[in-house]
Amino acid sequence: MRNEILDDVDFIAETDRADLMTVTLSFRSLLRLERHVWIDTESGTGRAGDYSIDLEDWSYEASWDNAVATVHTDDEPVARDITRSWLHGDGLEKTLEYAKGSIVERK
């Protein structure tokens, strides 16, 4: 998953915020400094929810963790595309277009 997200892009940096958690990835945007993504990869069961993707905007204060939405999917390309879109600076609606067939929780 890490390589899929970082391959051929120059606007995403992996952070060390998830270092202590072996099932979580953490990325930030180099274009929109307030944008961050957490991906929990714990499940591995092959059903929707294997990846839980928190889309964060640190200027958004309506949720305790600054998440504007959480997407649950078992599709690795969907997780990659959502992460790339959000961290590239696309709006929430455009980013969620990649979430077809996924469970989306808006915050």
Jmol script that loads the backbone (N, CA, C; Angstrom):
load data "model"
ATOM      1  N   MET A   1       0.830  -1.180   0.000  1.00  0.00           N
ATOM      2  CA  MET A   1       0.000   0.000   0.000  1.00  0.00           C
ATOM      3  C   MET A   1       0.880   1.251   0.000  1.00  0.00           C
ATOM      4  N   ARG A   2       1.866   1.270   0.837  1.00  0.00           N
ATOM      5  CA  ARG A   2       2.780   2.426   0.935  1.00  0.00           C
ATOM      6  C   ARG A   2       3.371   2.768  -0.433  1.00  0.00           C
ATOM      7  N   ASN A   3       3.898   1.757  -1.129  1.00  0.00           N
ATOM      8  CA  ASN A   3       4.516   1.976  -2.435  1.00  0.00           C
ATOM      9  C   ASN A   3       3.495   2.440  -3.470  1.00  0.00           C
ATOM     10  N   GLU A   4       2.295   1.878  -3.427  1.00  0.00           N
ATOM     11  CA  GLU A   4       1.230   2.278  -4.357  1.00  0.00           C
ATOM     12  C   GLU A   4       0.923   3.767  -4.217  1.00  0.00           C
ATOM     13  N   ILE A   5       0.894   4.274  -3.003  1.00  0.00           N
ATOM     14  CA  ILE A   5       0.558   5.677  -2.764  1.00  0.00           C
ATOM     15  C   ILE A   5       1.705   6.595  -3.181  1.00  0.00           C
ATOM     16  N   LEU A   6       2.923   6.218  -2.859  1.00  0.00           N
ATOM     17  CA  LEU A   6       4.071   7.097  -3.082  1.00  0.00           C
ATOM     18  C   LEU A   6       4.663   7.006  -4.490  1.00  0.00           C
ATOM     19  N   ASP A   7       4.306   5.989  -5.261  1.00  0.00           N
ATOM     20  CA  ASP A   7       4.902   5.774  -6.574  1.00  0.00           C
ATOM     21  C   ASP A   7       4.557   6.901  -7.542  1.00  0.00           C
ATOM     22  N   ASP A   8       5.582   7.538  -8.089  1.00  0.00           N
ATOM     23  CA  ASP A   8       5.452   8.575  -9.125  1.00  0.00           C
ATOM     24  C   ASP A   8       4.680   9.818  -8.699  1.00  0.00           C
ATOM     25  N   VAL A   9       4.679  10.164  -7.435  1.00  0.00           N
ATOM     26  CA  VAL A   9       4.087  11.432  -6.995  1.00  0.00           C
ATOM     27  C   VAL A   9       5.110  12.216  -6.190  1.00  0.00           C
ATOM     28  N   ASP A  10       5.033  13.535  -6.290  1.00  0.00           N
ATOM     29  CA  ASP A  10       5.973  14.376  -5.553  1.00  0.00           C
ATOM     30  C   ASP A  10       5.272  15.300  -4.565  1.00  0.00           C
ATOM     31  N   PHE A  11       3.986  15.045  -4.306  1.00  0.00           N
ATOM     32  CA  PHE A  11       3.223  15.923  -3.434  1.00  0.00           C
ATOM     33  C   PHE A  11       2.795  15.253  -2.134  1.00  0.00           C
ATOM     34  N   ILE A  12       3.321  14.044  -1.858  1.00  0.00           N
ATOM     35  CA  ILE A  12       2.968  13.297  -0.645  1.00  0.00           C
ATOM     36  C   ILE A  12       4.239  12.901   0.089  1.00  0.00           C
ATOM     37  N   ALA A  13       4.197  13.040   1.421  1.00  0.00           N
ATOM     38  CA  ALA A  13       5.299  12.561   2.263  1.00  0.00           C
ATOM     39  C   ALA A  13       4.718  11.652   3.333  1.00  0.00           C
ATOM     40  N   GLU A  14       5.376  10.533   3.574  1.00  0.00           N
ATOM     41  CA  GLU A  14       4.971   9.672   4.681  1.00  0.00           C
ATOM     42  C   GLU A  14       5.469  10.313   5.965  1.00  0.00           C
ATOM     43  N   THR A  15       4.662  10.271   6.993  1.00  0.00           N
ATOM     44  CA  THR A  15       5.071  10.843   8.270  1.00  0.00           C
ATOM     45  C   THR A  15       5.482   9.738   9.225  1.00  0.00           C
ATOM     46  N   ASP A  16       6.125  10.110  10.300  1.00  0.00           N
ATOM     47  CA  ASP A  16       6.523   9.133  11.318  1.00  0.00           C
ATOM     48  C   ASP A  16       5.487   9.027  12.426  1.00  0.00           C
ATOM     49  N   ARG A  17       4.332   9.641  12.243  1.00  0.00           N
ATOM     50  CA  ARG A  17       3.295   9.629  13.272  1.00  0.00           C
ATOM     51  C   ARG A  17       2.750   8.235  13.532  1.00  0.00           C
ATOM     52  N   ALA A  18       2.896   7.327  12.586  1.00  0.00           N
ATOM     53  CA  ALA A  18       2.364   5.970  12.737  1.00  0.00           C
ATOM     54  C   ALA A  18       3.454   4.947  13.033  1.00  0.00           C
ATOM     55  N   ASP A  19       4.664   5.390  13.316  1.00  0.00           N
ATOM     56  CA  ASP A  19       5.787   4.477  13.509  1.00  0.00           C
ATOM     57  C   ASP A  19       5.538   3.379  14.542  1.00  0.00           C
ATOM     58  N   LEU A  20       4.843   3.692  15.598  1.00  0.00           N
ATOM     59  CA  LEU A  20       4.648   2.714  16.666  1.00  0.00           C
ATOM     60  C   LEU A  20       3.512   1.743  16.384  1.00  0.00           C
ATOM     61  N   MET A  21       2.758   2.012  15.329  1.00  0.00           N
ATOM     62  CA  MET A  21       1.621   1.161  14.995  1.00  0.00           C
ATOM     63  C   MET A  21       1.937   0.426  13.703  1.00  0.00           C
ATOM     64  N   THR A  22       2.049  -0.869  13.746  1.00  0.00           N
ATOM     65  CA  THR A  22       2.475  -1.629  12.577  1.00  0.00           C
ATOM     66  C   THR A  22       1.374  -1.798  11.536  1.00  0.00           C
ATOM     67  N   VAL A  23       0.140  -1.460  11.857  1.00  0.00           N
ATOM     68  CA  VAL A  23      -0.953  -1.638  10.922  1.00  0.00           C
ATOM     69  C   VAL A  23      -1.512  -0.309  10.405  1.00  0.00           C
ATOM     70  N   THR A  24      -0.820   0.788  10.650  1.00  0.00           N
ATOM     71  CA  THR A  24      -1.304   2.100  10.270  1.00  0.00           C
ATOM     72  C   THR A  24      -0.263   2.830   9.439  1.00  0.00           C
ATOM     73  N   LEU A  25      -0.749   3.521   8.406  1.00  0.00           N
ATOM     74  CA  LEU A  25       0.102   4.375   7.587  1.00  0.00           C
ATOM     75  C   LEU A  25      -0.351   5.813   7.770  1.00  0.00           C
ATOM     76  N   SER A  26       0.576   6.739   7.659  1.00  0.00           N
ATOM     77  CA  SER A  26       0.285   8.158   7.857  1.00  0.00           C
ATOM     78  C   SER A  26       0.990   8.962   6.769  1.00  0.00           C
ATOM     79  N   PHE A  27       0.214   9.813   6.076  1.00  0.00           N
ATOM     80  CA  PHE A  27       0.769  10.626   4.996  1.00  0.00           C
ATOM     81  C   PHE A  27       0.293  12.068   5.145  1.00  0.00           C
ATOM     82  N   ARG A  28       1.101  13.007   4.637  1.00  0.00           N
ATOM     83  CA  ARG A  28       0.705  14.420   4.627  1.00  0.00           C
ATOM     84  C   ARG A  28       0.939  14.987   3.239  1.00  0.00           C
ATOM     85  N   SER A  29       0.223  16.048   2.953  1.00  0.00           N
ATOM     86  CA  SER A  29       0.361  16.723   1.672  1.00  0.00           C
ATOM     87  C   SER A  29       1.508  17.714   1.731  1.00  0.00           C
ATOM     88  N   LEU A  30       2.287  17.768   0.681  1.00  0.00           N
ATOM     89  CA  LEU A  30       3.326  18.781   0.559  1.00  0.00           C
ATOM     90  C   LEU A  30       2.783  20.024  -0.142  1.00  0.00           C
ATOM     91  N   LEU A  31       1.553  19.929  -0.694  1.00  0.00           N
ATOM     92  CA  LEU A  31       0.916  21.059  -1.365  1.00  0.00           C
ATOM     93  C   LEU A  31      -0.061  21.788  -0.457  1.00  0.00           C
ATOM     94  N   ARG A  32      -0.796  21.043   0.344  1.00  0.00           N
ATOM     95  CA  ARG A  32      -1.793  21.587   1.267  1.00  0.00           C
ATOM     96  C   ARG A  32      -1.400  21.108   2.658  1.00  0.00           C
ATOM     97  N   LEU A  33      -0.664  21.922   3.359  1.00  0.00           N
ATOM     98  CA  LEU A  33      -0.055  21.503   4.622  1.00  0.00           C
ATOM     99  C   LEU A  33      -1.069  21.103   5.690  1.00  0.00           C
ATOM    100  N   GLU A  34      -2.314  21.530   5.555  1.00  0.00           N
ATOM    101  CA  GLU A  34      -3.345  21.167   6.530  1.00  0.00           C
ATOM    102  C   GLU A  34      -3.955  19.793   6.252  1.00  0.00           C
ATOM    103  N   ARG A  35      -3.563  19.157   5.159  1.00  0.00           N
ATOM    104  CA  ARG A  35      -4.149  17.877   4.772  1.00  0.00           C
ATOM    105  C   ARG A  35      -3.277  16.705   5.211  1.00  0.00           C
ATOM    106  N   HIS A  36      -3.956  15.688   5.746  1.00  0.00           N
ATOM    107  CA  HIS A  36      -3.293  14.510   6.295  1.00  0.00           C
ATOM    108  C   HIS A  36      -4.211  13.309   6.074  1.00  0.00           C
ATOM    109  N   VAL A  37      -3.631  12.124   5.927  1.00  0.00           N
ATOM    110  CA  VAL A  37      -4.408  10.890   5.771  1.00  0.00           C
ATOM    111  C   VAL A  37      -3.838   9.822   6.680  1.00  0.00           C
ATOM    112  N   TRP A  38      -4.729   9.156   7.420  1.00  0.00           N
ATOM    113  CA  TRP A  38      -4.383   7.959   8.198  1.00  0.00           C
ATOM    114  C   TRP A  38      -5.040   6.775   7.507  1.00  0.00           C
ATOM    115  N   ILE A  39      -4.312   5.691   7.336  1.00  0.00           N
ATOM    116  CA  ILE A  39      -4.887   4.471   6.786  1.00  0.00           C
ATOM    117  C   ILE A  39      -4.628   3.347   7.780  1.00  0.00           C
ATOM    118  N   ASP A  40      -5.715   2.781   8.278  1.00  0.00           N
ATOM    119  CA  ASP A  40      -5.621   1.625   9.175  1.00  0.00           C
ATOM    120  C   ASP A  40      -5.783   0.388   8.312  1.00  0.00           C
ATOM    121  N   THR A  41      -4.785  -0.489   8.312  1.00  0.00           N
ATOM    122  CA  THR A  41      -4.779  -1.677   7.454  1.00  0.00           C
ATOM    123  C   THR A  41      -4.948  -2.969   8.255  1.00  0.00           C
ATOM    124  N   GLU A  42      -5.506  -2.875   9.427  1.00  0.00           N
ATOM    125  CA  GLU A  42      -5.521  -3.997  10.364  1.00  0.00           C
ATOM    126  C   GLU A  42      -6.320  -5.221   9.934  1.00  0.00           C
ATOM    127  N   SER A  43      -7.467  -5.029   9.359  1.00  0.00           N
ATOM    128  CA  SER A  43      -8.411  -6.126   9.199  1.00  0.00           C
ATOM    129  C   SER A  43      -7.887  -7.305   8.386  1.00  0.00           C
ATOM    130  N   GLY A  44      -7.626  -7.104   7.092  1.00  0.00           N
ATOM    131  CA  GLY A  44      -7.118  -8.181   6.247  1.00  0.00           C
ATOM    132  C   GLY A  44      -8.069  -9.344   6.056  1.00  0.00           C
ATOM    133  N   THR A  45      -9.366  -9.105   6.166  1.00  0.00           N
ATOM    134  CA  THR A  45     -10.343 -10.186   6.098  1.00  0.00           C
ATOM    135  C   THR A  45     -10.930 -10.384   4.708  1.00  0.00           C
ATOM    136  N   GLY A  46     -10.675  -9.445   3.774  1.00  0.00           N
ATOM    137  CA  GLY A  46     -11.232  -9.568   2.440  1.00  0.00           C
ATOM    138  C   GLY A  46     -12.646  -9.047   2.297  1.00  0.00           C
ATOM    139  N   ARG A  47     -13.167  -8.342   3.264  1.00  0.00           N
ATOM    140  CA  ARG A  47     -14.492  -7.723   3.137  1.00  0.00           C
ATOM    141  C   ARG A  47     -14.358  -6.214   3.320  1.00  0.00           C
ATOM    142  N   ALA A  48     -15.392  -5.470   2.913  1.00  0.00           N
ATOM    143  CA  ALA A  48     -15.345  -4.008   2.987  1.00  0.00           C
ATOM    144  C   ALA A  48     -14.944  -3.565   4.382  1.00  0.00           C
ATOM    145  N   GLY A  49     -14.006  -2.682   4.452  1.00  0.00           N
ATOM    146  CA  GLY A  49     -13.525  -2.220   5.737  1.00  0.00           C
ATOM    147  C   GLY A  49     -12.102  -2.642   6.022  1.00  0.00           C
ATOM    148  N   ASP A  50     -11.476  -3.377   5.122  1.00  0.00           N
ATOM    149  CA  ASP A  50     -10.088  -3.776   5.339  1.00  0.00           C
ATOM    150  C   ASP A  50      -9.186  -2.565   5.479  1.00  0.00           C
ATOM    151  N   TYR A  51      -9.518  -1.481   4.778  1.00  0.00           N
ATOM    152  CA  TYR A  51      -8.795  -0.228   4.900  1.00  0.00           C
ATOM    153  C   TYR A  51      -9.764   0.818   5.439  1.00  0.00           C
ATOM    154  N   SER A  52      -9.359   1.466   6.487  1.00  0.00           N
ATOM    155  CA  SER A  52     -10.115   2.579   7.037  1.00  0.00           C
ATOM    156  C   SER A  52      -9.269   3.819   6.790  1.00  0.00           C
ATOM    157  N   ILE A  53      -9.772   4.744   5.982  1.00  0.00           N
ATOM    158  CA  ILE A  53      -9.008   5.906   5.529  1.00  0.00           C
ATOM    159  C   ILE A  53      -9.612   7.162   6.130  1.00  0.00           C
ATOM    160  N   ASP A  54      -8.883   7.812   7.032  1.00  0.00           N
ATOM    161  CA  ASP A  54      -9.324   9.083   7.611  1.00  0.00           C
ATOM    162  C   ASP A  54      -8.738  10.220   6.798  1.00  0.00           C
ATOM    163  N   LEU A  55      -9.613  11.054   6.242  1.00  0.00           N
ATOM    164  CA  LEU A  55      -9.196  12.247   5.511  1.00  0.00           C
ATOM    165  C   LEU A  55      -9.256  13.407   6.489  1.00  0.00           C
ATOM    166  N   GLU A  56      -8.105  13.972   6.805  1.00  0.00           N
ATOM    167  CA  GLU A  56      -8.035  15.039   7.794  1.00  0.00           C
ATOM    168  C   GLU A  56      -7.698  16.380   7.157  1.00  0.00           C
ATOM    169  N   ASP A  57      -8.314  17.410   7.714  1.00  0.00           N
ATOM    170  CA  ASP A  57      -8.001  18.801   7.378  1.00  0.00           C
ATOM    171  C   ASP A  57      -7.816  19.496   8.718  1.00  0.00           C
ATOM    172  N   TRP A  58      -6.578  19.865   9.022  1.00  0.00           N
ATOM    173  CA  TRP A  58      -6.279  20.378  10.355  1.00  0.00           C
ATOM    174  C   TRP A  58      -6.899  21.744  10.628  1.00  0.00           C
ATOM    175  N   SER A  59      -7.554  22.346   9.636  1.00  0.00           N
ATOM    176  CA  SER A  59      -8.287  23.589   9.881  1.00  0.00           C
ATOM    177  C   SER A  59      -9.766  23.302  10.155  1.00  0.00           C
ATOM    178  N   TYR A  60     -10.178  22.043  10.057  1.00  0.00           N
ATOM    179  CA  TYR A  60     -11.557  21.611  10.288  1.00  0.00           C
ATOM    180  C   TYR A  60     -11.698  21.227  11.754  1.00  0.00           C
ATOM    181  N   GLU A  61     -12.595  21.904  12.471  1.00  0.00           N
ATOM    182  CA  GLU A  61     -12.682  21.685  13.912  1.00  0.00           C
ATOM    183  C   GLU A  61     -13.977  21.024  14.369  1.00  0.00           C
ATOM    184  N   ALA A  62     -14.774  20.521  13.433  1.00  0.00           N
ATOM    185  CA  ALA A  62     -16.049  19.913  13.800  1.00  0.00           C
ATOM    186  C   ALA A  62     -15.893  18.495  14.367  1.00  0.00           C
ATOM    187  N   SER A  63     -14.728  17.874  14.195  1.00  0.00           N
ATOM    188  CA  SER A  63     -14.492  16.554  14.763  1.00  0.00           C
ATOM    189  C   SER A  63     -13.221  16.600  15.611  1.00  0.00           C
ATOM    190  N   TRP A  64     -13.141  15.728  16.594  1.00  0.00           N
ATOM    191  CA  TRP A  64     -12.016  15.762  17.540  1.00  0.00           C
ATOM    192  C   TRP A  64     -10.674  15.517  16.864  1.00  0.00           C
ATOM    193  N   ASP A  65     -10.676  14.761  15.761  1.00  0.00           N
ATOM    194  CA  ASP A  65      -9.418  14.408  15.100  1.00  0.00           C
ATOM    195  C   ASP A  65      -9.205  15.150  13.780  1.00  0.00           C
ATOM    196  N   ASN A  66     -10.028  16.177  13.523  1.00  0.00           N
ATOM    197  CA  ASN A  66      -9.967  16.985  12.298  1.00  0.00           C
ATOM    198  C   ASN A  66     -10.319  16.187  11.047  1.00  0.00           C
ATOM    199  N   ALA A  67     -10.934  15.022  11.210  1.00  0.00           N
ATOM    200  CA  ALA A  67     -11.336  14.220  10.049  1.00  0.00           C
ATOM    201  C   ALA A  67     -12.599  14.814   9.437  1.00  0.00           C
ATOM    202  N   VAL A  68     -12.581  14.962   8.111  1.00  0.00           N
ATOM    203  CA  VAL A  68     -13.771  15.422   7.402  1.00  0.00           C
ATOM    204  C   VAL A  68     -14.580  14.239   6.895  1.00  0.00           C
ATOM    205  N   ALA A  69     -13.908  13.086   6.738  1.00  0.00           N
ATOM    206  CA  ALA A  69     -14.588  11.865   6.304  1.00  0.00           C
ATOM    207  C   ALA A  69     -13.695  10.660   6.590  1.00  0.00           C
ATOM    208  N   THR A  70     -14.348   9.511   6.731  1.00  0.00           N
ATOM    209  CA  THR A  70     -13.658   8.227   6.837  1.00  0.00           C
ATOM    210  C   THR A  70     -14.244   7.311   5.774  1.00  0.00           C
ATOM    211  N   VAL A  71     -13.373   6.660   5.032  1.00  0.00           N
ATOM    212  CA  VAL A  71     -13.801   5.737   3.985  1.00  0.00           C
ATOM    213  C   VAL A  71     -13.336   4.332   4.369  1.00  0.00           C
ATOM    214  N   HIS A  72     -14.250   3.367   4.272  1.00  0.00           N
ATOM    215  CA  HIS A  72     -13.937   1.965   4.545  1.00  0.00           C
ATOM    216  C   HIS A  72     -14.023   1.212   3.228  1.00  0.00           C
ATOM    217  N   THR A  73     -12.941   0.547   2.854  1.00  0.00           N
ATOM    218  CA  THR A  73     -12.918  -0.198   1.602  1.00  0.00           C
ATOM    219  C   THR A  73     -12.003  -1.411   1.725  1.00  0.00           C
ATOM    220  N   ASP A  74     -12.232  -2.394   0.879  1.00  0.00           N
ATOM    221  CA  ASP A  74     -11.319  -3.538   0.805  1.00  0.00           C
ATOM    222  C   ASP A  74     -10.526  -3.489  -0.495  1.00  0.00           C
ATOM    223  N   ASP A  75     -10.629  -2.382  -1.210  1.00  0.00           N
ATOM    224  CA  ASP A  75     -10.024  -2.227  -2.531  1.00  0.00           C
ATOM    225  C   ASP A  75      -8.783  -1.337  -2.438  1.00  0.00           C
ATOM    226  N   GLU A  76      -7.609  -1.949  -2.587  1.00  0.00           N
ATOM    227  CA  GLU A  76      -6.355  -1.196  -2.439  1.00  0.00           C
ATOM    228  C   GLU A  76      -6.229  -0.048  -3.445  1.00  0.00           C
ATOM    229  N   PRO A  77      -6.579  -0.221  -4.725  1.00  0.00           N
ATOM    230  CA  PRO A  77      -6.519   0.917  -5.644  1.00  0.00           C
ATOM    231  C   PRO A  77      -7.449   2.066  -5.232  1.00  0.00           C
ATOM    232  N   VAL A  78      -8.609   1.746  -4.656  1.00  0.00           N
ATOM    233  CA  VAL A  78      -9.507   2.793  -4.170  1.00  0.00           C
ATOM    234  C   VAL A  78      -8.834   3.554  -3.028  1.00  0.00           C
ATOM    235  N   ALA A  79      -8.219   2.834  -2.100  1.00  0.00           N
ATOM    236  CA  ALA A  79      -7.515   3.488  -0.988  1.00  0.00           C
ATOM    237  C   ALA A  79      -6.397   4.388  -1.506  1.00  0.00           C
ATOM    238  N   ARG A  80      -5.650   3.892  -2.484  1.00  0.00           N
ATOM    239  CA  ARG A  80      -4.575   4.687  -3.088  1.00  0.00           C
ATOM    240  C   ARG A  80      -5.124   5.952  -3.741  1.00  0.00           C
ATOM    241  N   ASP A  81      -6.160   5.810  -4.550  1.00  0.00           N
ATOM    242  CA  ASP A  81      -6.692   6.954  -5.296  1.00  0.00           C
ATOM    243  C   ASP A  81      -7.311   7.998  -4.391  1.00  0.00           C
ATOM    244  N   ILE A  82      -7.999   7.562  -3.339  1.00  0.00           N
ATOM    245  CA  ILE A  82      -8.579   8.501  -2.377  1.00  0.00           C
ATOM    246  C   ILE A  82      -7.465   9.278  -1.684  1.00  0.00           C
ATOM    247  N   THR A  83      -6.435   8.578  -1.253  1.00  0.00           N
ATOM    248  CA  THR A  83      -5.310   9.222  -0.569  1.00  0.00           C
ATOM    249  C   THR A  83      -4.633  10.230  -1.483  1.00  0.00           C
ATOM    250  N   ARG A  84      -4.351   9.831  -2.689  1.00  0.00           N
ATOM    251  CA  ARG A  84      -3.679  10.728  -3.632  1.00  0.00           C
ATOM    252  C   ARG A  84      -4.533  11.959  -3.945  1.00  0.00           C
ATOM    253  N   SER A  85      -5.814  11.758  -4.166  1.00  0.00           N
ATOM    254  CA  SER A  85      -6.703  12.866  -4.494  1.00  0.00           C
ATOM    255  C   SER A  85      -6.755  13.887  -3.364  1.00  0.00           C
ATOM    256  N   TRP A  86      -6.979  13.404  -2.144  1.00  0.00           N
ATOM    257  CA  TRP A  86      -7.084  14.297  -0.992  1.00  0.00           C
ATOM    258  C   TRP A  86      -5.790  15.066  -0.762  1.00  0.00           C
ATOM    259  N   LEU A  87      -4.668  14.376  -0.842  1.00  0.00           N
ATOM    260  CA  LEU A  87      -3.391  15.027  -0.562  1.00  0.00           C
ATOM    261  C   LEU A  87      -2.907  15.895  -1.726  1.00  0.00           C
ATOM    262  N   HIS A  88      -3.464  15.691  -2.908  1.00  0.00           N
ATOM    263  CA  HIS A  88      -3.159  16.563  -4.034  1.00  0.00           C
ATOM    264  C   HIS A  88      -3.886  17.894  -3.889  1.00  0.00           C
ATOM    265  N   GLY A  89      -4.961  17.911  -3.093  1.00  0.00           N
ATOM    266  CA  GLY A  89      -5.706  19.143  -2.864  1.00  0.00           C
ATOM    267  C   GLY A  89      -7.089  19.151  -3.457  1.00  0.00           C
ATOM    268  N   ASP A  90      -7.537  18.021  -3.998  1.00  0.00           N
ATOM    269  CA  ASP A  90      -8.890  17.945  -4.538  1.00  0.00           C
ATOM    270  C   ASP A  90      -9.903  18.153  -3.415  1.00  0.00           C
ATOM    271  N   GLY A  91     -11.058  18.706  -3.754  1.00  0.00           N
ATOM    272  CA  GLY A  91     -12.128  18.887  -2.781  1.00  0.00           C
ATOM    273  C   GLY A  91     -12.678  17.555  -2.303  1.00  0.00           C
ATOM    274  N   LEU A  92     -13.421  17.598  -1.214  1.00  0.00           N
ATOM    275  CA  LEU A  92     -13.953  16.367  -0.637  1.00  0.00           C
ATOM    276  C   LEU A  92     -14.846  15.624  -1.624  1.00  0.00           C
ATOM    277  N   GLU A  93     -15.733  16.329  -2.301  1.00  0.00           N
ATOM    278  CA  GLU A  93     -16.647  15.659  -3.233  1.00  0.00           C
ATOM    279  C   GLU A  93     -15.883  14.959  -4.350  1.00  0.00           C
ATOM    280  N   LYS A  94     -14.896  15.629  -4.911  1.00  0.00           N
ATOM    281  CA  LYS A  94     -14.094  15.012  -5.982  1.00  0.00           C
ATOM    282  C   LYS A  94     -13.337  13.806  -5.448  1.00  0.00           C
ATOM    283  N   THR A  95     -12.755  13.933  -4.258  1.00  0.00           N
ATOM    284  CA  THR A  95     -12.027  12.813  -3.652  1.00  0.00           C
ATOM    285  C   THR A  95     -12.950  11.618  -3.433  1.00  0.00           C
ATOM    286  N   LEU A  96     -14.160  11.868  -2.960  1.00  0.00           N
ATOM    287  CA  LEU A  96     -15.074  10.767  -2.664  1.00  0.00           C
ATOM    288  C   LEU A  96     -15.643  10.109  -3.912  1.00  0.00           C
ATOM    289  N   GLU A  97     -15.441  10.712  -5.086  1.00  0.00           N
ATOM    290  CA  GLU A  97     -15.834  10.045  -6.328  1.00  0.00           C
ATOM    291  C   GLU A  97     -15.070   8.727  -6.496  1.00  0.00           C
ATOM    292  N   TYR A  98     -13.887   8.637  -5.901  1.00  0.00           N
ATOM    293  CA  TYR A  98     -13.093   7.406  -5.963  1.00  0.00           C
ATOM    294  C   TYR A  98     -13.611   6.330  -5.009  1.00  0.00           C
ATOM    295  N   ALA A  99     -14.550   6.674  -4.160  1.00  0.00           N
ATOM    296  CA  ALA A  99     -15.018   5.764  -3.105  1.00  0.00           C
ATOM    297  C   ALA A  99     -16.218   4.924  -3.533  1.00  0.00           C
ATOM    298  N   LYS A 100     -16.473   4.816  -4.810  1.00  0.00           N
ATOM    299  CA  LYS A 100     -17.617   4.022  -5.275  1.00  0.00           C
ATOM    300  C   LYS A 100     -17.521   2.595  -4.727  1.00  0.00           C
ATOM    301  N   GLY A 101     -18.619   2.116  -4.169  1.00  0.00           N
ATOM    302  CA  GLY A 101     -18.654   0.780  -3.603  1.00  0.00           C
ATOM    303  C   GLY A 101     -18.074   0.681  -2.202  1.00  0.00           C
ATOM    304  N   SER A 102     -17.678   1.827  -1.652  1.00  0.00           N
ATOM    305  CA  SER A 102     -17.092   1.870  -0.308  1.00  0.00           C
ATOM    306  C   SER A 102     -18.098   2.443   0.684  1.00  0.00           C
ATOM    307  N   ILE A 103     -17.811   2.273   1.942  1.00  0.00           N
ATOM    308  CA  ILE A 103     -18.632   2.862   2.998  1.00  0.00           C
ATOM    309  C   ILE A 103     -17.995   4.200   3.371  1.00  0.00           C
ATOM    310  N   VAL A 104     -18.779   5.280   3.296  1.00  0.00           N
ATOM    311  CA  VAL A 104     -18.255   6.628   3.573  1.00  0.00           C
ATOM    312  C   VAL A 104     -18.984   7.210   4.774  1.00  0.00           C
ATOM    313  N   GLU A 105     -18.213   7.688   5.736  1.00  0.00           N
ATOM    314  CA  GLU A 105     -18.756   8.401   6.901  1.00  0.00           C
ATOM    315  C   GLU A 105     -18.268   9.833   6.820  1.00  0.00           C
ATOM    316  N   ARG A 106     -19.201  10.769   6.630  1.00  0.00           N
ATOM    317  CA  ARG A 106     -18.837  12.182   6.643  1.00  0.00           C
ATOM    318  C   ARG A 106     -18.883  12.660   8.088  1.00  0.00           C
ATOM    319  N   LYS A 107     -17.932  13.510   8.451  1.00  0.00           N
ATOM    320  CA  LYS A 107     -17.855  13.988   9.840  1.00  0.00           C
ATOM    321  C   LYS A 107     -18.475  15.370   9.959  1.00  0.00           C
TER     322      LYS A 107
END
end "model"
wireframe off; spacefill off
backbone 0.3
color backbone group
